Amino acid sequence: MTEPRLHHVPVLRGRAVHRMAYWEWGERSNPRVLVCVHGLTRQGRDFDTFARAMQDTYRVVCPDVLGRGHSDWLPDAAGYQVPAYAADMMALVARLDVPEVHWVGTSMGGMIGMVVAALRGSPITRLVLNDVGPAIEADAVSRIGSYVGQTPHWDTEEQAAEALWAISRGFGPHTPAQWLALTRPMLRPDGKGFKLHYDPAIAVAFSQLTPENAKAGEAVMWKMYDAIQAPTLVLRGAESDLLTAASAQAMCGRGPKASVREFAGVGHAPMLTNDEQIGAVSTFLLGA
């Protein structure tokens, strides 16, 4: 299969039901399921290359978190929060009708994964945290905050790719063709050109992050991390400003005592588009 199937699952938020999109690769009857969840401003097609590599082994499911991609936008920006996203993902797992899943989460997707994996009776039996941990660095928050929620417009896909590359160099080396393939799902035509796929309101909660509530949130996330029972792999870009080497090392010594794989020449975050990165994740997920 070279292209995924698009589906939607209804998720309950307050008194309203919203549709969350997800992309599905591989045989739908395969009981072995791999859920891949993207970062803050991204969408499920980020995992196309990785999913193609894994689809013979797994039914690979890549959701568009609410407010992104082909999912509904929320009328209240306060709903764009990790705990609520975790509840949405449990609705997705229920739709998939399997007792357990493996999970790969990049950045925000990893934070959602930590919340779900910490639950008693969690369906996650193997967890990959891609360049994220309980501690979120202030410099990374400032960098991401400098562009999230903006509403740029481009005349062509190539212009958009160039602009997005300027804020995405941490993803590591990509050929122009690879980067254009990653860019296209990030865009929506508006009749005059292209705009970004996501609701600008996802920036509201992010902009309210202060040093004080960030510290409180970090303490909560460490407690959740310590509750994780599933074998865990942490991926880290060697130049990452979001997951420090010290934080990754701390994750080796507590909770699930994760193993860590670091990739040279990459910052935040590895995109799982080359053989080294795909191989590291595949070996862990399929290991005894």
Secondary structure as UniProt FT lines:
FT   STRAND          5..13
FT   TURN            14..15
FT   STRAND          16..25
FT   TURN            28..29
FT   STRAND          33..37
FT   TURN            40..41
FT   HELIX           44..47
FT   HELIX           48..54
FT   TURN            55..57
FT   STRAND          59..63
FT   TURN            66..67
FT   TURN            69..70
FT   HELIX           77..79
FT   HELIX           82..96
FT   STRAND          101..106
FT   HELIX           108..117
FT   TURN            120..121
FT   STRAND          124..130
FT   HELIX           138..145
FT   TURN            146..149
FT   STRAND          153..154
FT   HELIX           157..166
FT   HELIX           169..171
FT   HELIX           176..183
FT   HELIX           184..186
FT   STRAND          187..189
FT   STRAND          194..196
FT   TURN            200..201
FT   HELIX           202..207
FT   HELIX           211..227
FT   STRAND          232..237
FT   TURN            238..239
FT   HELIX           245..253
FT   TURN            255..256
FT   STRAND          259..263
FT   TURN            264..265
FT   HELIX           275..286
//
